Amino acid sequence: MKKCHAAIVAAAALAFTAQAQMVSVVQVTDMRGIVGYQVLDRDQYNALVKEIKEEAAAYVAAMAESKKEWDANKDNKLPFQGNRVKPRSARKMPPDFRDMEKAEKRRAKLEERYNAKQMAEMEKASNKLKMSKLSESELAKEEERSRAYDDCFNLIVKKMGEKLGRPVPNLGLGFEAVEPKKEEKKGGH
C-alpha cells in the first residue's frame, strides 16, 4: 500500500515537473495587426497576458484622448483613423511542447506560412494598383490617408505609453517609441 502511494506521489511530482517545463508557441498580434510568433514557457506567457491586459485598459482612454486631440487640431483634414488600431493580443498555438527545439521548428513553420501569405497579399495589392492606374490626385489622396493613419497610430501609442509608463511593443516598423517620463530631481541645478 505504501509503495503504491509513494509511486503515485512520485508520478505526480514527475508530471508536475514535466508540465512546468512545457513551452508554447504564442501568436502575438500588434496594434497594427502584424503577427509574430514567440516560444514562451507558462510564466513568460502569463507575464505577456498581464502586460496585454494593462495595455487594453490604457487603450480605451488613450483612444478617446487621441480622438479628442485629433478633432481639436484644425490642420487634420481627414477624420480620425483610429478604428484600424487595436490593442495587442496573444494566443497560444496548439500543441504545447516539452522540447524547445520542436517548439522553435513549429514557430519557424508558422512564421514562414504567415510571411508567405503576407507577400502574396502585397503582390496582389501591387498588381491591383498597377491595373487600376490611379490618377495623381487619387494617389495623393491615398498617400494622405496613409499618413493620417500613421499619425493616428503614433498618437495612440504615445498616449498609451504615457499612461503605462513604458513603451508599447510593436512588431512592425514605422512608429515612434515612447519613453516613460523620468522624474526630475528636486532642488537640482
Biotite code that builds the C-alpha atoms (Angstrom):
import biotite.structure as struc

atoms = struc.array([
    struc.Atom([0.000, 0.000, 0.000], chain_id="A", res_id=1, res_name="MET", atom_name="CA", element="C"),
    struc.Atom([2.812, 2.383, 0.947], chain_id="A", res_id=2, res_name="LYS", atom_name="CA", element="C"),
    struc.Atom([4.704, 1.526, -2.256], chain_id="A", res_id=3, res_name="LYS", atom_name="CA", element="C"),
    struc.Atom([1.605, 2.275, -4.342], chain_id="A", res_id=4, res_name="CYS", atom_name="CA", element="C"),
    struc.Atom([1.090, 5.592, -2.554], chain_id="A", res_id=5, res_name="HIS", atom_name="CA", element="C"),
    struc.Atom([4.776, 6.517, -2.987], chain_id="A", res_id=6, res_name="ALA", atom_name="CA", element="C"),
    struc.Atom([4.602, 5.618, -6.694], chain_id="A", res_id=7, res_name="ALA", atom_name="CA", element="C"),
    struc.Atom([1.561, 7.849, -7.177], chain_id="A", res_id=8, res_name="ILE", atom_name="CA", element="C"),
    struc.Atom([3.264, 10.743, -5.386], chain_id="A", res_id=9, res_name="VAL", atom_name="CA", element="C"),
    struc.Atom([6.435, 10.234, -7.469], chain_id="A", res_id=10, res_name="ALA", atom_name="CA", element="C"),
    struc.Atom([4.425, 10.070, -10.704], chain_id="A", res_id=11, res_name="ALA", atom_name="CA", element="C"),
    struc.Atom([2.542, 13.241, -9.750], chain_id="A", res_id=12, res_name="ALA", atom_name="CA", element="C"),
    struc.Atom([5.815, 15.031, -8.943], chain_id="A", res_id=13, res_name="ALA", atom_name="CA", element="C"),
    struc.Atom([7.291, 13.899, -12.254], chain_id="A", res_id=14, res_name="LEU", atom_name="CA", element="C"),
    struc.Atom([4.183, 15.049, -14.140], chain_id="A", res_id=15, res_name="ALA", atom_name="CA", element="C"),
    struc.Atom([4.285, 18.422, -12.373], chain_id="A", res_id=16, res_name="PHE", atom_name="CA", element="C"),
    struc.Atom([7.974, 18.858, -13.217], chain_id="A", res_id=17, res_name="THR", atom_name="CA", element="C"),
    struc.Atom([7.394, 17.895, -16.850], chain_id="A", res_id=18, res_name="ALA", atom_name="CA", element="C"),
    struc.Atom([4.403, 20.218, -17.052], chain_id="A", res_id=19, res_name="GLN", atom_name="CA", element="C"),
    struc.Atom([6.419, 23.104, -15.602], chain_id="A", res_id=20, res_name="ALA", atom_name="CA", element="C"),
    struc.Atom([8.948, 22.693, -18.416], chain_id="A", res_id=21, res_name="GLN", atom_name="CA", element="C"),
    struc.Atom([6.324, 22.880, -21.161], chain_id="A", res_id=22, res_name="MET", atom_name="CA", element="C"),
    struc.Atom([6.669, 25.629, -23.739], chain_id="A", res_id=23, res_name="VAL", atom_name="CA", element="C"),
    struc.Atom([4.114, 27.007, -26.161], chain_id="A", res_id=24, res_name="SER", atom_name="CA", element="C"),
    struc.Atom([4.241, 28.781, -29.470], chain_id="A", res_id=25, res_name="VAL", atom_name="CA", element="C"),
    struc.Atom([2.344, 32.025, -28.971], chain_id="A", res_id=26, res_name="VAL", atom_name="CA", element="C"),
    struc.Atom([0.917, 34.157, -31.769], chain_id="A", res_id=27, res_name="GLN", atom_name="CA", element="C"),
    struc.Atom([1.236, 37.844, -30.850], chain_id="A", res_id=28, res_name="VAL", atom_name="CA", element="C"),
    struc.Atom([-0.668, 40.422, -32.889], chain_id="A", res_id=29, res_name="THR", atom_name="CA", element="C"),
    struc.Atom([0.466, 44.028, -32.505], chain_id="A", res_id=30, res_name="ASP", atom_name="CA", element="C"),
    struc.Atom([-1.669, 47.164, -32.645], chain_id="A", res_id=31, res_name="MET", atom_name="CA", element="C"),
    struc.Atom([-1.374, 47.396, -36.440], chain_id="A", res_id=32, res_name="ARG", atom_name="CA", element="C"),
    struc.Atom([-2.462, 43.781, -36.904], chain_id="A", res_id=33, res_name="GLY", atom_name="CA", element="C"),
    struc.Atom([1.020, 42.464, -37.692], chain_id="A", res_id=34, res_name="ILE", atom_name="CA", element="C"),
    struc.Atom([1.550, 38.919, -36.419], chain_id="A", res_id=35, res_name="VAL", atom_name="CA", element="C"),
    struc.Atom([4.664, 37.444, -34.840], chain_id="A", res_id=36, res_name="GLY", atom_name="CA", element="C"),
    struc.Atom([5.369, 34.150, -33.125], chain_id="A", res_id=37, res_name="TYR", atom_name="CA", element="C"),
    struc.Atom([7.292, 33.527, -29.895], chain_id="A", res_id=38, res_name="GLN", atom_name="CA", element="C"),
    struc.Atom([8.180, 30.438, -27.893], chain_id="A", res_id=39, res_name="VAL", atom_name="CA", element="C"),
    struc.Atom([7.272, 31.046, -24.249], chain_id="A", res_id=40, res_name="LEU", atom_name="CA", element="C"),
    struc.Atom([7.032, 28.993, -21.095], chain_id="A", res_id=41, res_name="ASP", atom_name="CA", element="C"),
    struc.Atom([4.000, 29.309, -18.824], chain_id="A", res_id=42, res_name="ARG", atom_name="CA", element="C"),
    struc.Atom([5.445, 32.135, -16.688], chain_id="A", res_id=43, res_name="ASP", atom_name="CA", element="C"),
    struc.Atom([6.502, 34.150, -19.734], chain_id="A", res_id=44, res_name="GLN", atom_name="CA", element="C"),
    struc.Atom([3.084, 33.649, -21.312], chain_id="A", res_id=45, res_name="TYR", atom_name="CA", element="C"),
    struc.Atom([1.305, 34.763, -18.124], chain_id="A", res_id=46, res_name="ASN", atom_name="CA", element="C"),
    struc.Atom([3.535, 37.868, -17.938], chain_id="A", res_id=47, res_name="ALA", atom_name="CA", element="C"),
    struc.Atom([2.698, 38.677, -21.577], chain_id="A", res_id=48, res_name="LEU", atom_name="CA", element="C"),
    struc.Atom([-1.036, 38.264, -20.951], chain_id="A", res_id=49, res_name="VAL", atom_name="CA", element="C"),
    struc.Atom([-0.802, 40.546, -17.896], chain_id="A", res_id=50, res_name="LYS", atom_name="CA", element="C"),
    struc.Atom([1.060, 43.171, -19.950], chain_id="A", res_id=51, res_name="GLU", atom_name="CA", element="C"),
    struc.Atom([-1.571, 42.980, -22.702], chain_id="A", res_id=52, res_name="ILE", atom_name="CA", element="C"),
    struc.Atom([-4.410, 43.388, -20.171], chain_id="A", res_id=53, res_name="LYS", atom_name="CA", element="C"),
    struc.Atom([-2.726, 46.558, -18.844], chain_id="A", res_id=54, res_name="GLU", atom_name="CA", element="C"),
    struc.Atom([-2.428, 47.846, -22.416], chain_id="A", res_id=55, res_name="GLU", atom_name="CA", element="C"),
    struc.Atom([-6.073, 47.064, -23.167], chain_id="A", res_id=56, res_name="ALA", atom_name="CA", element="C"),
    struc.Atom([-7.158, 49.094, -20.129], chain_id="A", res_id=57, res_name="ALA", atom_name="CA", element="C"),
    struc.Atom([-4.963, 52.029, -21.192], chain_id="A", res_id=58, res_name="ALA", atom_name="CA", element="C"),
    struc.Atom([-6.077, 51.691, -24.829], chain_id="A", res_id=59, res_name="TYR", atom_name="CA", element="C"),
    struc.Atom([-9.664, 52.843, -24.223], chain_id="A", res_id=60, res_name="VAL", atom_name="CA", element="C"),
    struc.Atom([-8.613, 56.080, -22.502], chain_id="A", res_id=61, res_name="ALA", atom_name="CA", element="C"),
    struc.Atom([-5.743, 56.675, -24.951], chain_id="A", res_id=62, res_name="ALA", atom_name="CA", element="C"),
    struc.Atom([-8.083, 56.224, -27.918], chain_id="A", res_id=63, res_name="MET", atom_name="CA", element="C"),
    struc.Atom([-10.599, 58.735, -26.521], chain_id="A", res_id=64, res_name="ALA", atom_name="CA", element="C"),
    struc.Atom([-7.892, 61.308, -25.725], chain_id="A", res_id=65, res_name="GLU", atom_name="CA", element="C"),
    struc.Atom([-6.275, 60.829, -29.133], chain_id="A", res_id=66, res_name="SER", atom_name="CA", element="C"),
    struc.Atom([-9.590, 61.310, -30.953], chain_id="A", res_id=67, res_name="LYS", atom_name="CA", element="C"),
    struc.Atom([-10.281, 64.491, -28.982], chain_id="A", res_id=68, res_name="LYS", atom_name="CA", element="C"),
    struc.Atom([-6.807, 65.831, -29.730], chain_id="A", res_id=69, res_name="GLU", atom_name="CA", element="C"),
    struc.Atom([-7.145, 64.894, -33.419], chain_id="A", res_id=70, res_name="TRP", atom_name="CA", element="C"),
    struc.Atom([-10.540, 66.583, -33.757], chain_id="A", res_id=71, res_name="ASP", atom_name="CA", element="C"),
    struc.Atom([-9.289, 69.728, -31.969], chain_id="A", res_id=72, res_name="ALA", atom_name="CA", element="C"),
    struc.Atom([-6.385, 70.103, -34.430], chain_id="A", res_id=73, res_name="ASN", atom_name="CA", element="C"),
    struc.Atom([-7.709, 72.126, -37.384], chain_id="A", res_id=74, res_name="LYS", atom_name="CA", element="C"),
    struc.Atom([-4.768, 71.004, -39.583], chain_id="A", res_id=75, res_name="ASP", atom_name="CA", element="C"),
    struc.Atom([-6.228, 67.493, -39.773], chain_id="A", res_id=76, res_name="ASN", atom_name="CA", element="C"),
    struc.Atom([-8.388, 67.358, -42.889], chain_id="A", res_id=77, res_name="LYS", atom_name="CA", element="C"),
    struc.Atom([-9.253, 63.669, -42.670], chain_id="A", res_id=78, res_name="LEU", atom_name="CA", element="C"),
    struc.Atom([-11.313, 62.003, -39.928], chain_id="A", res_id=79, res_name="PRO", atom_name="CA", element="C"),
    struc.Atom([-9.587, 60.161, -37.094], chain_id="A", res_id=80, res_name="PHE", atom_name="CA", element="C"),
    struc.Atom([-8.253, 56.822, -38.412], chain_id="A", res_id=81, res_name="GLN", atom_name="CA", element="C"),
    struc.Atom([-8.089, 55.073, -35.028], chain_id="A", res_id=82, res_name="GLY", atom_name="CA", element="C"),
    struc.Atom([-10.688, 52.422, -35.835], chain_id="A", res_id=83, res_name="ASN", atom_name="CA", element="C"),
    struc.Atom([-7.926, 50.392, -37.566], chain_id="A", res_id=84, res_name="ARG", atom_name="CA", element="C"),
    struc.Atom([-5.762, 50.377, -34.415], chain_id="A", res_id=85, res_name="VAL", atom_name="CA", element="C"),
    struc.Atom([-6.500, 47.537, -31.987], chain_id="A", res_id=86, res_name="LYS", atom_name="CA", element="C"),
    struc.Atom([-4.886, 46.524, -28.671], chain_id="A", res_id=87, res_name="PRO", atom_name="CA", element="C"),
    struc.Atom([-2.247, 43.788, -28.831], chain_id="A", res_id=88, res_name="ARG", atom_name="CA", element="C"),
    struc.Atom([-3.367, 40.200, -28.426], chain_id="A", res_id=89, res_name="SER", atom_name="CA", element="C"),
    struc.Atom([-1.717, 36.851, -27.714], chain_id="A", res_id=90, res_name="ALA", atom_name="CA", element="C"),
    struc.Atom([-2.949, 33.367, -28.478], chain_id="A", res_id=91, res_name="ARG", atom_name="CA", element="C"),
    struc.Atom([-1.367, 30.000, -27.754], chain_id="A", res_id=92, res_name="LYS", atom_name="CA", element="C"),
    struc.Atom([-0.973, 27.839, -30.824], chain_id="A", res_id=93, res_name="MET", atom_name="CA", element="C"),
    struc.Atom([-1.505, 24.155, -30.034], chain_id="A", res_id=94, res_name="PRO", atom_name="CA", element="C"),
    struc.Atom([0.184, 21.869, -29.136], chain_id="A", res_id=95, res_name="PRO", atom_name="CA", element="C"),
    struc.Atom([2.437, 22.562, -26.152], chain_id="A", res_id=96, res_name="ASP", atom_name="CA", element="C"),
    struc.Atom([5.954, 21.141, -26.334], chain_id="A", res_id=97, res_name="PHE", atom_name="CA", element="C"),
    struc.Atom([8.361, 19.607, -23.839], chain_id="A", res_id=98, res_name="ARG", atom_name="CA", element="C"),
    struc.Atom([11.262, 20.107, -26.265], chain_id="A", res_id=99, res_name="ASP", atom_name="CA", element="C"),
    struc.Atom([12.351, 23.689, -27.027], chain_id="A", res_id=100, res_name="MET", atom_name="CA", element="C"),
    struc.Atom([13.819, 22.598, -30.377], chain_id="A", res_id=101, res_name="GLU", atom_name="CA", element="C"),
    struc.Atom([10.464, 21.211, -31.579], chain_id="A", res_id=102, res_name="LYS", atom_name="CA", element="C"),
    struc.Atom([8.713, 24.376, -30.446], chain_id="A", res_id=103, res_name="ALA", atom_name="CA", element="C"),
    struc.Atom([11.218, 26.510, -32.371], chain_id="A", res_id=104, res_name="GLU", atom_name="CA", element="C"),
    struc.Atom([10.627, 24.411, -35.511], chain_id="A", res_id=105, res_name="LYS", atom_name="CA", element="C"),
    struc.Atom([6.866, 24.915, -35.135], chain_id="A", res_id=106, res_name="ARG", atom_name="CA", element="C"),
    struc.Atom([7.363, 28.671, -34.614], chain_id="A", res_id=107, res_name="ARG", atom_name="CA", element="C"),
    struc.Atom([9.558, 28.892, -37.718], chain_id="A", res_id=108, res_name="ALA", atom_name="CA", element="C"),
    struc.Atom([6.995, 26.986, -39.803], chain_id="A", res_id=109, res_name="LYS", atom_name="CA", element="C"),
    struc.Atom([4.126, 29.224, -38.630], chain_id="A", res_id=110, res_name="LEU", atom_name="CA", element="C"),
    struc.Atom([6.193, 32.339, -39.278], chain_id="A", res_id=111, res_name="GLU", atom_name="CA", element="C"),
    struc.Atom([7.140, 31.109, -42.750], chain_id="A", res_id=112, res_name="GLU", atom_name="CA", element="C"),
    struc.Atom([3.480, 30.498, -43.638], chain_id="A", res_id=113, res_name="ARG", atom_name="CA", element="C"),
    struc.Atom([2.456, 33.915, -42.336], chain_id="A", res_id=114, res_name="TYR", atom_name="CA", element="C"),
    struc.Atom([5.245, 35.676, -44.269], chain_id="A", res_id=115, res_name="ASN", atom_name="CA", element="C"),
    struc.Atom([4.343, 33.830, -47.484], chain_id="A", res_id=116, res_name="ALA", atom_name="CA", element="C"),
    struc.Atom([0.710, 34.855, -47.059], chain_id="A", res_id=117, res_name="LYS", atom_name="CA", element="C"),
    struc.Atom([1.730, 38.485, -46.444], chain_id="A", res_id=118, res_name="GLN", atom_name="CA", element="C"),
    struc.Atom([3.963, 38.508, -49.538], chain_id="A", res_id=119, res_name="MET", atom_name="CA", element="C"),
    struc.Atom([1.123, 37.102, -51.670], chain_id="A", res_id=120, res_name="ALA", atom_name="CA", element="C"),
    struc.Atom([-1.272, 39.768, -50.359], chain_id="A", res_id=121, res_name="GLU", atom_name="CA", element="C"),
    struc.Atom([1.259, 42.542, -51.017], chain_id="A", res_id=122, res_name="MET", atom_name="CA", element="C"),
    struc.Atom([1.852, 41.266, -54.554], chain_id="A", res_id=123, res_name="GLU", atom_name="CA", element="C"),
    struc.Atom([-1.899, 41.083, -55.169], chain_id="A", res_id=124, res_name="LYS", atom_name="CA", element="C"),
    struc.Atom([-2.373, 44.654, -53.888], chain_id="A", res_id=125, res_name="ALA", atom_name="CA", element="C"),
    struc.Atom([0.551, 45.862, -56.008], chain_id="A", res_id=126, res_name="SER", atom_name="CA", element="C"),
    struc.Atom([-0.901, 44.236, -59.138], chain_id="A", res_id=127, res_name="ASN", atom_name="CA", element="C"),
    struc.Atom([-4.321, 45.700, -58.388], chain_id="A", res_id=128, res_name="LYS", atom_name="CA", element="C"),
    struc.Atom([-2.757, 49.149, -58.016], chain_id="A", res_id=129, res_name="LEU", atom_name="CA", element="C"),
    struc.Atom([-0.921, 48.779, -61.345], chain_id="A", res_id=130, res_name="LYS", atom_name="CA", element="C"),
    struc.Atom([-4.101, 47.670, -63.106], chain_id="A", res_id=131, res_name="MET", atom_name="CA", element="C"),
    struc.Atom([-6.268, 50.440, -61.687], chain_id="A", res_id=132, res_name="SER", atom_name="CA", element="C"),
    struc.Atom([-3.984, 53.224, -62.952], chain_id="A", res_id=133, res_name="LYS", atom_name="CA", element="C"),
    struc.Atom([-4.933, 55.804, -60.359], chain_id="A", res_id=134, res_name="LEU", atom_name="CA", element="C"),
    struc.Atom([-4.566, 59.464, -61.254], chain_id="A", res_id=135, res_name="SER", atom_name="CA", element="C"),
    struc.Atom([-2.031, 61.693, -59.493], chain_id="A", res_id=136, res_name="GLU", atom_name="CA", element="C"),
    struc.Atom([-4.752, 63.241, -57.314], chain_id="A", res_id=137, res_name="SER", atom_name="CA", element="C"),
    struc.Atom([-6.091, 59.813, -56.297], chain_id="A", res_id=138, res_name="GLU", atom_name="CA", element="C"),
    struc.Atom([-2.561, 58.649, -55.432], chain_id="A", res_id=139, res_name="LEU", atom_name="CA", element="C"),
    struc.Atom([-2.047, 61.822, -53.378], chain_id="A", res_id=140, res_name="ALA", atom_name="CA", element="C"),
    struc.Atom([-5.321, 61.192, -51.514], chain_id="A", res_id=141, res_name="LYS", atom_name="CA", element="C"),
    struc.Atom([-4.306, 57.591, -50.796], chain_id="A", res_id=142, res_name="GLU", atom_name="CA", element="C"),
    struc.Atom([-0.933, 58.770, -49.524], chain_id="A", res_id=143, res_name="GLU", atom_name="CA", element="C"),
    struc.Atom([-2.639, 61.369, -47.320], chain_id="A", res_id=144, res_name="GLU", atom_name="CA", element="C"),
    struc.Atom([-4.942, 58.689, -45.843], chain_id="A", res_id=145, res_name="ARG", atom_name="CA", element="C"),
    struc.Atom([-1.936, 56.502, -45.142], chain_id="A", res_id=146, res_name="SER", atom_name="CA", element="C"),
    struc.Atom([-0.124, 59.388, -43.457], chain_id="A", res_id=147, res_name="ARG", atom_name="CA", element="C"),
    struc.Atom([-3.240, 60.192, -41.390], chain_id="A", res_id=148, res_name="ALA", atom_name="CA", element="C"),
    struc.Atom([-3.404, 56.559, -40.240], chain_id="A", res_id=149, res_name="TYR", atom_name="CA", element="C"),
    struc.Atom([0.274, 56.637, -39.241], chain_id="A", res_id=150, res_name="ASP", atom_name="CA", element="C"),
    struc.Atom([-0.268, 59.901, -37.348], chain_id="A", res_id=151, res_name="ASP", atom_name="CA", element="C"),
    struc.Atom([-3.296, 58.461, -35.522], chain_id="A", res_id=152, res_name="CYS", atom_name="CA", element="C"),
    struc.Atom([-1.395, 55.293, -34.677], chain_id="A", res_id=153, res_name="PHE", atom_name="CA", element="C"),
    struc.Atom([1.584, 57.259, -33.324], chain_id="A", res_id=154, res_name="ASN", atom_name="CA", element="C"),
    struc.Atom([-0.727, 59.482, -31.278], chain_id="A", res_id=155, res_name="LEU", atom_name="CA", element="C"),
    struc.Atom([-2.499, 56.487, -29.702], chain_id="A", res_id=156, res_name="ILE", atom_name="CA", element="C"),
    struc.Atom([0.810, 54.714, -28.969], chain_id="A", res_id=157, res_name="VAL", atom_name="CA", element="C"),
    struc.Atom([2.203, 57.897, -27.409], chain_id="A", res_id=158, res_name="LYS", atom_name="CA", element="C"),
    struc.Atom([-0.859, 58.312, -25.157], chain_id="A", res_id=159, res_name="LYS", atom_name="CA", element="C"),
    struc.Atom([-0.737, 54.637, -24.144], chain_id="A", res_id=160, res_name="MET", atom_name="CA", element="C"),
    struc.Atom([2.984, 54.919, -23.375], chain_id="A", res_id=161, res_name="GLY", atom_name="CA", element="C"),
    struc.Atom([2.301, 57.912, -21.141], chain_id="A", res_id=162, res_name="GLU", atom_name="CA", element="C"),
    struc.Atom([-0.452, 56.060, -19.284], chain_id="A", res_id=163, res_name="LYS", atom_name="CA", element="C"),
    struc.Atom([1.545, 52.835, -18.884], chain_id="A", res_id=164, res_name="LEU", atom_name="CA", element="C"),
    struc.Atom([4.880, 54.482, -18.124], chain_id="A", res_id=165, res_name="GLY", atom_name="CA", element="C"),
    struc.Atom([6.563, 52.209, -20.683], chain_id="A", res_id=166, res_name="ARG", atom_name="CA", element="C"),
    struc.Atom([6.705, 51.884, -24.450], chain_id="A", res_id=167, res_name="PRO", atom_name="CA", element="C"),
    struc.Atom([4.107, 49.711, -26.144], chain_id="A", res_id=168, res_name="VAL", atom_name="CA", element="C"),
    struc.Atom([5.828, 46.823, -28.002], chain_id="A", res_id=169, res_name="PRO", atom_name="CA", element="C"),
    struc.Atom([5.271, 46.722, -31.742], chain_id="A", res_id=170, res_name="ASN", atom_name="CA", element="C"),
    struc.Atom([6.209, 44.085, -34.311], chain_id="A", res_id=171, res_name="LEU", atom_name="CA", element="C"),
    struc.Atom([6.023, 46.318, -37.372], chain_id="A", res_id=172, res_name="GLY", atom_name="CA", element="C"),
    struc.Atom([8.032, 49.325, -38.379], chain_id="A", res_id=173, res_name="LEU", atom_name="CA", element="C"),
    struc.Atom([7.088, 52.960, -38.558], chain_id="A", res_id=174, res_name="GLY", atom_name="CA", element="C"),
    struc.Atom([6.083, 54.077, -35.107], chain_id="A", res_id=175, res_name="PHE", atom_name="CA", element="C"),
    struc.Atom([7.572, 56.439, -32.602], chain_id="A", res_id=176, res_name="GLU", atom_name="CA", element="C"),
    struc.Atom([8.885, 54.748, -29.491], chain_id="A", res_id=177, res_name="ALA", atom_name="CA", element="C"),
    struc.Atom([7.593, 56.438, -26.374], chain_id="A", res_id=178, res_name="VAL", atom_name="CA", element="C"),
    struc.Atom([9.982, 56.562, -23.465], chain_id="A", res_id=179, res_name="GLU", atom_name="CA", element="C"),
    struc.Atom([8.451, 56.870, -20.000], chain_id="A", res_id=180, res_name="PRO", atom_name="CA", element="C"),
    struc.Atom([8.736, 60.237, -18.332], chain_id="A", res_id=181, res_name="LYS", atom_name="CA", element="C"),
    struc.Atom([11.669, 60.471, -15.956], chain_id="A", res_id=182, res_name="LYS", atom_name="CA", element="C"),
    struc.Atom([11.215, 62.073, -12.584], chain_id="A", res_id=183, res_name="GLU", atom_name="CA", element="C"),
    struc.Atom([13.037, 65.396, -12.306], chain_id="A", res_id=184, res_name="GLU", atom_name="CA", element="C"),
    struc.Atom([15.269, 65.851, -9.322], chain_id="A", res_id=185, res_name="LYS", atom_name="CA", element="C"),
    struc.Atom([14.005, 68.471, -6.916], chain_id="A", res_id=186, res_name="LYS", atom_name="CA", element="C"),
    struc.Atom([16.394, 71.183, -5.834], chain_id="A", res_id=187, res_name="GLY", atom_name="CA", element="C"),
    struc.Atom([18.840, 70.395, -8.667], chain_id="A", res_id=188, res_name="GLY", atom_name="CA", element="C"),
    struc.Atom([20.765, 72.813, -10.884], chain_id="A", res_id=189, res_name="HIS", atom_name="CA", element="C"),
])
